[in-house]
Amino acid sequence: MTLLEDAIRRLWKAEDDLKAVKGQLRQALRERDQLRQEAAQARAAEAEMERMLLRGLPSD
């Protein structure tokens, strides 16, 4: 194998590795967005529960 062939093979491998990492990054970003949505929903539900509880308390 010549130096050029070796360099080309390493370049192809690096490109494949980069594609894999980009795929993992896209998946991680999708998961992050999903978790952010879930957190926002949880905060909204918590705020609603707190409002309901406060409405049930006797006022002074």
C-alpha positions in Angstrom: 0.0 0.0 0.0 1.4 3.4 -1.0 1.4 6.4 1.3 -1.3 7.9 -0.9 -3.5 4.9 -0.6 -3.0 4.8 3.2 -3.8 8.5 3.5 -7.0 8.0 1.4 -8.1 5.1 3.5 -7.5 7.1 6.7 -9.5 10.0 5.2 -12.4 7.8 4.4 -12.4 6.4 7.9 -12.2 9.9 9.3 -15.2 10.9 7.1 -17.2 7.8 8.3 -16.3 8.7 11.9 -17.4 12.3 11.4 -20.8 11.1 10.0 -21.3 8.8 13.0 -20.5 11.6 15.4 -22.9 14.0 13.5 -25.6 11.4 13.8 -25.0 11.0 17.5 -25.1 14.8 17.9 -28.4 15.1 16.1 -29.8 12.4 18.3 -28.5 14.1 21.4 -30.0 17.4 20.3 -33.4 15.7 19.7 -33.3 14.2 23.2 -32.3 17.5 24.7 -35.3 19.2 23.0 -37.6 16.5 24.2 -36.3 16.8 27.8 -36.8 20.6 27.6 -40.4 20.1 26.5 -41.0 17.6 29.3 -39.4 20.0 31.9 -41.6 22.8 30.7 -44.7 20.7 31.0 -43.7 19.5 34.4 -43.2 23.2 35.5 -46.6 24.1 34.2 -48.3 21.2 35.9 -46.5 22.1 39.2 -47.6 25.7 38.9 -51.2 24.7 38.2 -51.2 22.3 41.3 -49.8 25.2 43.4 -52.6 27.5 42.2 -55.2 24.9 43.0 -53.8 24.3 46.4 -53.6 28.0 47.2 -57.3 28.5 46.1 -58.3 25.8 48.6 -56.6 27.5 51.5 -58.8 29.7 53.7 -58.0 33.4 53.3 -57.2 35.5 56.4 
